[in-house]
Amino acid sequence: MTKILLIEDEESVRENILDLLEAENFETLAAANGKIGIELAVSETPDLILCDLMMPNMDGYEVLEKLNLQGVTATIPFIFLTARTAKSDLRKCMNLGADDYLTKPFTSSELLSAIMTRLEKQVTTLKYISKINKNTARLLPEFQILKNSLLKNLANKDLREFQIHYQPIIDTSSGLIVGAESLIRWQSSELGMISPAELIPLAESTGLIIPIGEWLINNVCKQTKIWQDAGYKDFYSTINISITQLIQPDFSSKLLESLAKNNLHPSSLELEITEGIIDKDLNIAINRMEELSSHGLRIAIDDYGTGNSSLIYLKLMPINTLKIDHYFIHNIDKDKQKSTITKGIIEMAHNLNLRVVAEGVESKIELDIVRAHKCDLVQGYLLSHPLQVAKFEELLLTDRQLIA
């Protein structure tokens, strides 16, 4: 289980963040000042450190400087949390070697996104180190334990420890659930709940994303058909697909086979692909998407607006949906530029006959603004967290309007 150390002197802030981290199944450590934080970092060697910048006696700058001087803590990912917004502060943080800098107040999704991004980079770094030094494995016990446990599960073809949670996608006009994003979880009998921040990078780096992805697709197809047969005939599910999966020669054939086996129409499935991952194998990715699209599957670009070539992708790819990154939705009521950009994305997408989903909607005012901008669909914690199948069914079968 990933261990996160939080160094924060304000008790209320500390407790709120710890509650969030524990809800996401992270192991947590807490320190009310820099001195205790350094002692915990040395003795416990957490996987990541969150640290308030402005604290009495020892500020965050000094904490990071002292950690950098010790071999056991020098490489631990470090994220500053601060209410200070001056560029000079940001430069100083980065110069000291911080990995990220979150400005208070931030949302839970922003914090989790920063944590997951840093942990994913850390796993990639570990993979690179392992290639250089074959003996490095003994220096990376947690990574190896996770890897060995995952390999054992897959070798035994025992995937009962994996779960799929579904987050509702809601139509802004009717207020009803029309689909769901499927999200995989691993409840390890040996290690407890493994967060997606650990599972997905590990699966990617080892190639195990292929069998896990096949299991996910088969089960999502089966569950989607169950819900359609229960009377929700237009219900659809989305699945996040990695570039590793997409470029597999037999990816399309296996996906179509799963659809046929469950008597599910291809349009009942939407594949979510992030802009950034496509850069690696652009031509292969586009060819594969065109092949899937020709069979009736829908393609969505996830986290839209954060990639380097957003407009080029719209021209080259056979896509049906844009999912606006939560960065543009967060505090949209307080940021005129975000509101203008979001409205422009929605209008452009509609002119191209694309649907638009606003991701990460966390407040009523954010919802009201994206609806006013005529966004088609929304999802986010305001409406529902990702739910286990039974809980999702309870919500779905009530036919309750989640948007009044």
N, C-alpha and C positions, 0 to 999 in steps of 0.2 A: 504494500500500500504506500502511495506517495506521501511523504512527510513534509509538511509546510510549517515553517517557523514564522510567527507574526510578532514583530516588535512594534508596539504601539502604546503610548502612555495614556491615552484617553480610554477609560474603561468601557464606556458605552460603544465607542467605535470598535474597540477590540472585541467585545462580545458579539456585536453584529456580524463582523467579518468571520469570527470563529464559527458562529451558527451556520453561515453560508457554506464555509469550507466543509464542515462536518456533514451537512446535508448532501454534499457532493461526494461524500465518502473519502475525503482526504483525512489522513492522520494529522493532528494539529499539535503545535507547541506554541506557547504564548509567553511573552516577556513584556513587563510594564516599563522597562527602560533599557538603554543601550548596553549597560554593563551585564545585566542578566541575559540579554539577547546574545551577546558574544559568548558567554559561558555555555549557553544552550547550543549555540551553533558548533562550538568546538566539541562538546561532549556527545551531541546527538547527530551531528552531520546531516541536517535535513536536505531534502532534494531541492528546496527552493526557499528563499527568504523574502518576506514582505516587511518593509521597514518604513515607519513614519520618518519624515525628513526633520521636522522641527520638534525636538524633545529637550527637556531641561537636562542640565549636567553634561550629557553627551548626545550630540545631534546625529542624524543619519549619516552625514558625511564622515564623521569620525568612526562610526560603527563600520562602515564599508572599508575605510582606510585600514583599520585594525584587522578586519577579516582578510583583506588582501595580503597581509604580511604573514599569514599562517597557511602552510601548505594544505592542511586538511579542510580549510574553508575557502581558499582563494578561488576555486572554480565553481562554487555553489551559485546558481542563478540568483540574482538580486534585483528586486523591484521596489522602487521608491513609491511611497504614498504621501502626497502633500497637497496643501491648499495653495502653495506658492506657484505662480504661473509665469514668472519672469524668465526670459530666454537665458539669462545668465545662470539661473539655477539649473535649468535643463542641461546647459553645456557642462556645468561643473559635475553634475551627476554622471553624464555620459563619459566625461574625461576620467572620472574615477573608476569606470568600468561597470556601471550599472547596466542592467539588461533592459529595463523599461522604467517608465515614469508616469504614474497615474495621478491625475489632478482631481482632488476632492471638490465637490461630491461626485462620485462615480457610481454607475449602476452595478448590480450583481453580474450582469452579462458582460460588462466591460472588464471587470476584475477577472472573471473566469476565462474570458477570451485571452487576456494577457498571460494568465497562468498557463493555459493550455498551449499557447504559442511558444512560450519559453520552454516548457517541458518537451514539446515536440522537437525543438531545436537541440535540446540537450541529448535526446535519444539519437538524433542524427549524428551529433558529435561523438557519442559513445561508439556508434557503428563505425565511424571513420577511424577512431583510435584503435578499435579492435582489428581493423584491416591492417593497420601499421604494425601492431605488436600483438602476436597471437597469444602472448601470456597475459595480456591485459585483462582477460576474463576474471582472474582472481581479484583484480582491483575493482570490479564492478559487480559485487554480489547481488544487489537487488535486481539489476538488469538481467543477470543470468538466471536468478530464481524465477522471475517472471517468464523468461523465455523458455526455460525447461518445463515449467508447469503448463504453458500454452502448448508446447510441442507434445507433451504427454497426452493432453486432452485430445489433440487432433490425431495423434497416432492411434489412439484407441477409438477414434471416431465418436468420442463422447462429447457431444455439444449441448448436453442438458444444462450445463452451467451458464450458457449464454442466454440472455434475455433480450427481448425487443420492446422498447418503449415507444409510444406514439404521441406526438404533439399535434393537437388539432390545427388545421388550417381552416380559417373561417371566411366565408363570403361577406364582404362589407355591405352588400345590399340586403341580403336576407337575414344576416346575423347567424346563419346556421353553419354547422361543420360540413364541409364538402370533401375534405381529404385529411391526410395526416402525413407528417414526416416521420419516418422510421429511424430509430436511433438504437444502436446495439450497446448492451451492457454485459459485463462478465462477472458473475458471482462465483468466484473461485472457492472451492471447498478447502483449499490449503491456505489461501491468502486473503480471503474475504472479497469484498466488492472492489473490483479494479475499475478505475475511472476511464472514460474514453481517452482522456489525455495520456494515459499510459498504454492502453490497449491498441489504439489505432497506430501510433508511431511504431510500436513494437511489431505489430502485424505487418506494417509496411516494410520495415527494415529487414525483416526475416523472410518476406515473401508469403507469409501465412495469411495475408489479407485475401489471397485467392480462395482457399477453401472456406474461410470465414465469410467472405462475400457471397459465395455460392449458397452457403447455408442461409444467410440473411435474405437473399433474393427468393429462394424457395419458400421460406416461411412467410415473408411479406406477401407473396402471391397467394398463398393458401389462405392467409388471414383476410386479405382484401376480398377474395371471392366469398368468404363466409359472410362478411358484412354486406356485400352486394346482394347475396341471396336472402339476407334478412330484410331486404326492402330498400336498401340504399344503392340503387343500381348505378348511379353516376359517381359513387364514391371512388376516390383514387388515392394511391399511396406514393410517396416519394422515397427514393433511396439515394444516399450519398455514394458516389462511385469515384474511386481513385484512378489516377492515370495508369497505375500498375494493372488494375483490372481491365480498364478500357482497351489497352493495347494487346491484351491476350488474343491470339488468333481465334480461339474458340469461344470468346466471350459472348458474341452475338448469338451463336447457335445454342449455347447453354441457356441463355436468358430466354430465347424464344421457346425452347423446350420446356422450361419451367412454366411459362405462360400457358402453353398448350396443355400441359399435364393438369393444370388447375382450371382449364376451360375459361381462362381470363383474357379479355380483350386487351391487346397491347396498350391502348390508350388509357387503361386503368393504372398504368405505371408511369411515373415521371422520374427520370434519372437526373440527379443534381450533380453538377460538375463545377468546381471552383475555377475561376479564371486562371489563377496563378499556376495550377498544376499542368495546364495544357501547354504552357510554354516549352515543356521538356520534349514533347513528341507531337507537335502541332499537326503535322500532315496526317499522321496515323490517327490521331484523335478525331480530326474532322472527318476522315473517311469512315471511321467506325460509327460516328454519330449519324452520318448520312445514311449508312446501312440500317441502323436501328430506326431512324426516322421513317425510312421507306416502308418499314413493317408496321408503322403506326404508333411506335413508342414516342413519348414526349420527352423533351430535353429542357432542363432548366439551368441557367447560369446562376450559381449561388454566390453570395457575398458580392453582388454586383456593385461596381464603383471603386473597388479596392485594387483591381488589376492594372497592368500597365497599358493594355491595348483594348480597353472596353469597347470602343466604337468599331474597331477592326473586327472583333469577335462577332458583333452583331451582323456584320456583312458576310463573314465567312461561314458561320455555323448555322445549322438547321435547328434553331432553338424556338421554343414555344413560350417560355416564361423567364422573366427576370426576377430574382429575389434581391431586393435592395438591402445592402449590408446594414446591420443594426447601428453602425456608427452614424449614419445619416438620420436615423430615426431618434436616437437618444438626444433628449433636450431640444428637439426640433422647434419647440415653442419659444425657446430662448435664443435660438441661433437662426437669424434670417437667411444666412447663406445656405445652411442645411435645408431649410424649407424651400428655398428657390431651386436648389439642385435636385431635391426629391421630386418637386413638381415637374421640373424639366425632364427627369428620367421617365416619369409616368407618362407624360405627354408624348415623348419620343417613342416609347414602347408601344403605346396605343396606335400611333401612326404607322408602326411596323406590324400591327396586328398581333402584338405580344401581350400576354397577361403579366400583371405585376403583383408581387407579394412583398409586403413590408415585414421584415424580420425584426424580432426583438422589441416588440411593442410592450412597454412596461407601465404606461400611465394612460389615464383616460384622455388627457389633453393630446398626447401623441397620437392616440387612436383617432380622435376627432379631426386632427390636422390631416392625416393621411387619407381619411375618408373624404374630407373636403377637397383634397387633391385628386379624388376619383381613383384611388388605388383599389384594385379588384379584390385582393385577398390579404389577410393579416395573420400573423402568429406571434406568440410571445407570452411571457409570464403573466401579463395582465389578464389574459384569457385562459391560459392553462399551462402548467408545466408538462413535460413529457410524462406519460402515464403508462403503467403496465396495462396489458390487454384488458383485464377485467374492469379496471377503473375507467379505461377509455370507453369500453362498451357501455358502462353505466351512463357516461356523459352523452354518448352518441344516441342511445336508445330513448333518451328522454325527449329528443327532438327540441331541446331547449335552445332558444336564441341566446348566444353568448354576447351578442351585440344588440343592445336595445334599439 
